[in-house]
Amino acid sequence: MRNAIAPRWQPFFLGLAGLLSLLFCWWLAMALLGEKSWFAALFTPQATFASLAELLGRAELYEHIGVSLRRILVGLGLALLIGVPLGLLVGSSRYLEWATNPTFQFLRMISPLSWMPIAVMVLGVGDKPIYFLLAFAAVWPILLNTAAGVRQLDPRWLQLSRSLSATRTETLLKLVIPGVLGHVLTGVRLAIGILWIVLVPCEMLGVSAGLGYFILDTRDRLAYSELMAMVVVIGVLGFILDAAARALYARWVKGAGN
């Protein structure tokens, strides 16, 4: 029993050890820099976590978090609405894949942040350009993973579907979509990571709420310990979002295996 339980807890304790090591490296770096610059004292773990405790008691923080999460959900939703149908089409036709792959790869390699000035000029200041940039960033992993999932479907199942005179809608809903769902969820997890990275700089442009805006606000107020506390908050929220995506994928795999 003892040997059976130990491996189950090993990832947790090893992960905790890694986080504690990171915290120690942070403290050590600030201690060494503090001997040469007073500025480093503002970014120590002690000052950061003291500011974090204060921020957690303010409703303002949760308002900014709510705004950022809403933007993430809208951007991810738009990417799913565009990426999944396109992925199904591209994956089902080799000729369409050949025709679109150079274009998709070209667009995918353009940093979403490079579109920021154009998005603001066309869509104005506010949430619309942020939604566009987030959707543009997230659509590629979803599209490409969906197409890969379609190509990896067992052709024997498709032949069986045709032999049973299933309609295209029935084949799509009962065979294709369940068969590619794992790939779509993988694309969603990758997209969330990209979205969370792109979101913060997007919110530094012409908006009055969100985590990126709050980062700039703390800088302008010279509240540097709060700035570091916000960096920690952003990291924790990103970790939670990724963990939720991993849990959703694991649950789907477990359900598919049963």
C-alpha positions as a Markdown table, in Angstrom:
| # | Residue | x | y | z |
|---|---|---|---|---|
| 1 | Met | 0.0 | 0.0 | 0.0 |
| 2 | Arg | 2.8 | 2.4 | 0.9 |
| 3 | Asn | 4.6 | 1.8 | -2.4 |
| 4 | Ala | 1.3 | 2.2 | -4.3 |
| 5 | Ile | 0.5 | 5.6 | -2.7 |
| 6 | Ala | 4.0 | 7.1 | -3.0 |
| 7 | Pro | 4.1 | 7.4 | -6.8 |
| 8 | Arg | 0.7 | 9.1 | -6.8 |
| 9 | Trp | 2.0 | 11.9 | -4.6 |
| 10 | Gln | 5.4 | 12.2 | -6.2 |
| 11 | Pro | 4.4 | 14.6 | -9.0 |
| 12 | Phe | 2.8 | 16.9 | -6.4 |
| 13 | Phe | 5.8 | 17.0 | -4.1 |
| 14 | Leu | 8.3 | 17.3 | -6.9 |
| 15 | Gly | 6.2 | 20.2 | -8.4 |
| 16 | Leu | 6.1 | 21.9 | -5.0 |
| 17 | Ala | 9.8 | 21.5 | -4.7 |
| 18 | Gly | 10.3 | 23.1 | -8.1 |
| 19 | Leu | 8.1 | 26.1 | -7.1 |
| 20 | Leu | 10.0 | 26.5 | -3.8 |
| 21 | Ser | 13.3 | 26.4 | -5.7 |
| 22 | Leu | 12.0 | 29.2 | -8.0 |
| 23 | Leu | 11.0 | 31.2 | -4.9 |
| 24 | Phe | 14.4 | 30.7 | -3.4 |
| 25 | Cys | 16.2 | 31.8 | -6.6 |
| 26 | Trp | 14.0 | 34.9 | -6.7 |
| 27 | Trp | 14.8 | 35.8 | -3.1 |
| 28 | Leu | 18.6 | 35.1 | -3.7 |
| 29 | Ala | 18.6 | 37.2 | -6.9 |
| 30 | Met | 17.0 | 40.2 | -5.1 |
| 31 | Ala | 19.3 | 39.8 | -2.1 |
| 32 | Leu | 22.4 | 39.9 | -4.4 |
| 33 | Leu | 21.0 | 42.8 | -6.4 |
| 34 | Gly | 20.0 | 44.6 | -3.3 |
| 35 | Glu | 23.7 | 45.1 | -2.4 |
| 36 | Lys | 24.1 | 47.2 | -5.5 |
| 37 | Ser | 20.8 | 48.8 | -6.0 |
| 38 | Trp | 18.0 | 50.0 | -3.6 |
| 39 | Phe | 15.6 | 49.4 | -6.4 |
| 40 | Ala | 15.8 | 45.6 | -6.0 |
| 41 | Ala | 14.3 | 45.9 | -2.5 |
| 42 | Leu | 10.9 | 46.8 | -4.1 |
| 43 | Phe | 10.7 | 43.5 | -5.9 |
| 44 | Thr | 11.6 | 41.1 | -3.1 |
| 45 | Pro | 9.2 | 38.2 | -2.4 |
| 46 | Gln | 8.4 | 39.7 | 1.0 |
| 47 | Ala | 7.3 | 43.0 | -0.5 |
| 48 | Thr | 5.5 | 41.3 | -3.3 |
| 49 | Phe | 3.4 | 38.9 | -1.2 |
| 50 | Ala | 2.6 | 41.7 | 1.3 |
| 51 | Ser | 1.2 | 43.7 | -1.6 |
| 52 | Leu | -0.6 | 40.6 | -2.9 |
| 53 | Ala | -2.3 | 40.0 | 0.4 |
| 54 | Glu | -3.5 | 43.7 | 0.3 |
| 55 | Leu | -4.7 | 43.3 | -3.3 |
| 56 | Leu | -6.7 | 40.2 | -2.6 |
| 57 | Gly | -8.8 | 42.2 | -0.2 |
| 58 | Arg | -9.7 | 44.8 | -2.8 |
| 59 | Ala | -12.7 | 44.4 | -5.1 |
| 60 | Glu | -10.8 | 46.3 | -7.8 |
| 61 | Leu | -8.6 | 43.3 | -8.5 |
| 62 | Tyr | -11.5 | 40.9 | -9.1 |
| 63 | Glu | -13.1 | 43.4 | -11.5 |
| 64 | His | -9.9 | 43.5 | -13.6 |
| 65 | Ile | -9.7 | 39.7 | -13.5 |
| 66 | Gly | -13.3 | 39.4 | -14.6 |
| 67 | Val | -12.7 | 41.7 | -17.5 |
| 68 | Ser | -9.6 | 39.8 | -18.7 |
| 69 | Leu | -11.3 | 36.4 | -18.3 |
| 70 | Arg | -14.3 | 37.6 | -20.4 |
| 71 | Arg | -12.0 | 38.7 | -23.1 |
| 72 | Ile | -10.2 | 35.4 | -23.1 |
| 73 | Leu | -13.6 | 33.5 | -23.3 |
| 74 | Val | -14.8 | 35.7 | -26.2 |
| 75 | Gly | -11.5 | 35.4 | -28.1 |
| 76 | Leu | -11.4 | 31.6 | -27.6 |
| 77 | Gly | -15.0 | 31.3 | -28.6 |
| 78 | Leu | -14.4 | 33.2 | -31.8 |
| 79 | Ala | -11.4 | 31.1 | -32.6 |
| 80 | Leu | -13.4 | 27.9 | -32.1 |
| 81 | Leu | -16.2 | 29.2 | -34.3 |
| 82 | Ile | -13.7 | 29.9 | -37.1 |
| 83 | Gly | -11.0 | 27.2 | -36.5 |
| 84 | Val | -13.1 | 24.1 | -36.0 |
| 85 | Pro | -15.2 | 24.4 | -39.2 |
| 86 | Leu | -12.1 | 25.4 | -41.2 |
| 87 | Gly | -10.1 | 22.5 | -39.7 |
| 88 | Leu | -12.9 | 20.1 | -40.6 |
| 89 | Leu | -12.8 | 21.3 | -44.2 |
| 90 | Val | -9.1 | 21.4 | -44.6 |
| 91 | Gly | -8.7 | 18.0 | -43.0 |
| 92 | Ser | -11.3 | 16.4 | -45.2 |
| 93 | Ser | -9.7 | 17.5 | -48.5 |
| 94 | Arg | -6.1 | 16.9 | -49.5 |
| 95 | Tyr | -6.4 | 19.4 | -52.3 |
| 96 | Leu | -7.8 | 22.1 | -50.0 |
| 97 | Glu | -5.0 | 21.4 | -47.6 |
| 98 | Trp | -2.4 | 21.9 | -50.3 |
| 99 | Ala | -4.1 | 25.1 | -51.4 |
| 100 | Thr | -4.4 | 26.7 | -47.9 |
| 101 | Asn | -1.4 | 25.4 | -46.0 |
| 102 | Pro | 1.1 | 28.0 | -47.3 |
| 103 | Thr | -1.3 | 30.8 | -46.5 |
| 104 | Phe | -2.1 | 29.5 | -43.1 |
| 105 | Gln | 1.5 | 29.0 | -42.2 |
| 106 | Phe | 2.4 | 32.5 | -43.4 |
| 107 | Leu | -0.4 | 34.1 | -41.4 |
| 108 | Arg | 0.4 | 31.9 | -38.3 |
| 109 | Met | 4.0 | 33.2 | -38.2 |
| 110 | Ile | 2.9 | 36.8 | -38.0 |
| 111 | Ser | 2.9 | 38.0 | -34.4 |
| 112 | Pro | -0.6 | 38.9 | -33.4 |
| 113 | Leu | 0.8 | 42.0 | -31.6 |
| 114 | Ser | 2.0 | 43.4 | -35.0 |
| 115 | Trp | -1.6 | 43.8 | -36.0 |
| 116 | Met | -2.3 | 46.1 | -33.0 |
| 117 | Pro | -2.0 | 49.4 | -34.8 |
| 118 | Ile | -4.1 | 48.2 | -37.7 |
| 119 | Ala | -6.7 | 46.7 | -35.5 |
| 120 | Val | -7.1 | 50.0 | -33.6 |
| 121 | Met | -7.3 | 52.0 | -36.8 |
| 122 | Val | -10.0 | 49.8 | -38.3 |
| 123 | Leu | -12.0 | 48.7 | -35.2 |
| 124 | Gly | -11.4 | 51.7 | -32.9 |
| 125 | Val | -10.3 | 51.8 | -29.3 |
| 126 | Gly | -11.9 | 49.3 | -26.8 |
| 127 | Asp | -12.7 | 45.7 | -26.7 |
| 128 | Lys | -13.2 | 45.0 | -30.4 |
| 129 | Pro | -9.5 | 45.1 | -31.4 |
| 130 | Ile | -8.6 | 43.0 | -28.4 |
| 131 | Tyr | -11.2 | 40.4 | -29.5 |
| 132 | Phe | -9.7 | 40.4 | -33.0 |
| 133 | Leu | -6.1 | 40.0 | -31.8 |
| 134 | Leu | -7.0 | 37.2 | -29.4 |
| 135 | Ala | -9.1 | 35.3 | -32.0 |
| 136 | Phe | -6.3 | 35.7 | -34.5 |
| 137 | Ala | -3.7 | 34.3 | -32.0 |
| 138 | Ala | -5.9 | 31.4 | -30.9 |
| 139 | Val | -7.3 | 30.2 | -34.2 |
| 140 | Trp | -4.2 | 28.5 | -35.6 |
| 141 | Pro | -3.6 | 25.8 | -33.1 |
| 142 | Ile | -7.3 | 25.0 | -33.1 |
| 143 | Leu | -7.5 | 24.9 | -36.9 |
| 144 | Leu | -4.4 | 22.9 | -37.4 |
| 145 | Asn | -5.1 | 20.4 | -34.6 |
| 146 | Thr | -8.7 | 19.9 | -35.9 |
| 147 | Ala | -7.4 | 19.2 | -39.4 |
| 148 | Ala | -4.8 | 16.8 | -38.1 |
| 149 | Gly | -7.6 | 15.0 | -36.2 |
| 150 | Val | -9.7 | 14.6 | -39.3 |
| 151 | Arg | -6.7 | 13.2 | -41.3 |
| 152 | Gln | -6.1 | 10.6 | -38.5 |
| 153 | Leu | -9.7 | 9.2 | -38.5 |
| 154 | Asp | -9.8 | 5.5 | -39.2 |
| 155 | Pro | -11.0 | 5.3 | -42.8 |
| 156 | Arg | -12.8 | 2.0 | -42.0 |
| 157 | Trp | -15.2 | 3.9 | -39.8 |
| 158 | Leu | -16.0 | 6.3 | -42.6 |
| 159 | Gln | -16.5 | 3.3 | -45.0 |
| 160 | Leu | -18.9 | 1.7 | -42.4 |
| 161 | Ser | -20.8 | 5.0 | -42.2 |
| 162 | Arg | -21.3 | 5.1 | -45.9 |
| 163 | Ser | -22.3 | 1.4 | -46.0 |
| 164 | Leu | -25.0 | 2.2 | -43.5 |
| 165 | Ser | -26.3 | 5.0 | -45.7 |
| 166 | Ala | -25.6 | 7.6 | -43.0 |
| 167 | Thr | -26.1 | 11.2 | -44.1 |
| 168 | Arg | -23.3 | 13.7 | -44.1 |
| 169 | Thr | -24.8 | 15.4 | -41.1 |
| 170 | Glu | -25.0 | 12.1 | -39.2 |
| 171 | Thr | -21.5 | 11.2 | -40.1 |
| 172 | Leu | -20.2 | 14.6 | -39.0 |
| 173 | Leu | -22.1 | 14.7 | -35.7 |
| 174 | Lys | -21.7 | 11.0 | -34.7 |
| 175 | Leu | -18.3 | 10.1 | -36.2 |
| 176 | Val | -16.2 | 13.0 | -37.2 |
| 177 | Ile | -16.7 | 15.4 | -34.4 |
| 178 | Pro | -16.3 | 12.8 | -31.6 |
| 179 | Gly | -13.3 | 11.5 | -33.4 |
| 180 | Val | -11.5 | 14.8 | -33.6 |
| 181 | Leu | -12.6 | 16.2 | -30.2 |
| 182 | Gly | -9.4 | 15.2 | -28.5 |
| 183 | His | -7.4 | 17.1 | -31.1 |
| 184 | Val | -9.6 | 20.1 | -30.7 |
| 185 | Leu | -9.1 | 20.1 | -26.9 |
| 186 | Thr | -5.3 | 19.9 | -27.5 |
| 187 | Gly | -5.6 | 22.9 | -29.8 |
| 188 | Val | -7.7 | 24.7 | -27.1 |
| 189 | Arg | -5.0 | 24.1 | -24.5 |
| 190 | Leu | -2.3 | 25.5 | -26.8 |
| 191 | Ala | -4.6 | 28.4 | -27.7 |
| 192 | Ile | -5.2 | 29.3 | -24.0 |
| 193 | Gly | -1.4 | 29.5 | -23.4 |
| 194 | Ile | -1.1 | 31.8 | -26.4 |
| 195 | Leu | -4.1 | 33.9 | -25.5 |
| 196 | Trp | -2.8 | 34.5 | -22.0 |
| 197 | Ile | 0.5 | 35.7 | -23.3 |
| 198 | Val | -1.1 | 38.0 | -25.9 |
| 199 | Leu | -3.8 | 39.4 | -23.6 |
| 200 | Val | -1.7 | 41.4 | -21.3 |
| 201 | Pro | 0.1 | 43.6 | -23.9 |
| 202 | Cys | -3.3 | 44.0 | -25.7 |
| 203 | Glu | -4.8 | 45.4 | -22.6 |
| 204 | Met | -2.1 | 48.0 | -22.4 |
| 205 | Leu | -3.6 | 49.8 | -25.4 |
| 206 | Gly | -6.6 | 52.1 | -25.1 |
| 207 | Val | -8.7 | 50.3 | -22.4 |
| 208 | Ser | -9.5 | 51.2 | -18.8 |
| 209 | Ala | -9.8 | 47.7 | -17.3 |
| 210 | Gly | -8.0 | 44.4 | -17.3 |
| 211 | Leu | -4.8 | 42.9 | -16.0 |
| 212 | Gly | -2.7 | 44.6 | -18.6 |
| 213 | Tyr | -4.2 | 47.9 | -17.8 |
| 214 | Phe | -3.7 | 47.3 | -14.1 |
| 215 | Ile | 0.0 | 46.6 | -14.7 |
| 216 | Leu | 0.4 | 49.9 | -16.4 |
| 217 | Asp | -1.5 | 51.6 | -13.6 |
| 218 | Thr | 0.8 | 50.2 | -10.9 |
| 219 | Arg | 3.8 | 51.4 | -12.9 |
| 220 | Asp | 2.4 | 54.9 | -13.3 |
| 221 | Arg | 1.7 | 55.1 | -9.6 |
| 222 | Leu | 5.2 | 53.8 | -8.9 |
| 223 | Ala | 3.7 | 50.9 | -6.9 |
| 224 | Tyr | 6.3 | 48.4 | -7.9 |
| 225 | Ser | 5.6 | 45.8 | -5.2 |
| 226 | Glu | 2.0 | 45.8 | -6.5 |
| 227 | Leu | 3.3 | 45.4 | -10.0 |
| 228 | Met | 5.2 | 42.3 | -9.0 |
| 229 | Ala | 2.1 | 41.1 | -7.2 |
| 230 | Met | 0.2 | 41.4 | -10.4 |
| 231 | Val | 2.8 | 39.4 | -12.2 |
| 232 | Val | 2.3 | 36.7 | -9.7 |
| 233 | Val | -1.5 | 36.9 | -10.1 |
| 234 | Ile | -1.2 | 36.6 | -13.9 |
| 235 | Gly | 1.0 | 33.6 | -13.5 |
| 236 | Val | -1.3 | 31.9 | -11.1 |
| 237 | Leu | -4.4 | 32.5 | -13.3 |
| 238 | Gly | -2.6 | 31.2 | -16.4 |
| 239 | Phe | -1.6 | 28.1 | -14.4 |
| 240 | Ile | -5.2 | 27.5 | -13.4 |
| 241 | Leu | -6.5 | 28.0 | -16.9 |
| 242 | Asp | -4.0 | 25.5 | -18.3 |
| 243 | Ala | -4.8 | 23.0 | -15.5 |
| 244 | Ala | -8.5 | 23.3 | -16.3 |
| 245 | Ala | -7.8 | 22.6 | -20.0 |
| 246 | Arg | -5.6 | 19.6 | -19.1 |
| 247 | Ala | -8.3 | 18.3 | -16.7 |
| 248 | Leu | -10.9 | 18.6 | -19.5 |
| 249 | Tyr | -8.7 | 16.7 | -21.9 |
| 250 | Ala | -7.9 | 14.0 | -19.4 |
| 251 | Arg | -11.6 | 13.6 | -18.6 |
| 252 | Trp | -12.5 | 13.3 | -22.3 |
| 253 | Val | -9.7 | 10.7 | -22.8 |
| 254 | Lys | -11.0 | 8.7 | -19.8 |
| 255 | Gly | -14.5 | 8.9 | -21.0 |
| 256 | Ala | -13.5 | 7.8 | -24.5 |
| 257 | Gly | -11.5 | 4.9 | -23.1 |
| 258 | Asn | -14.6 | 3.7 | -21.3 |
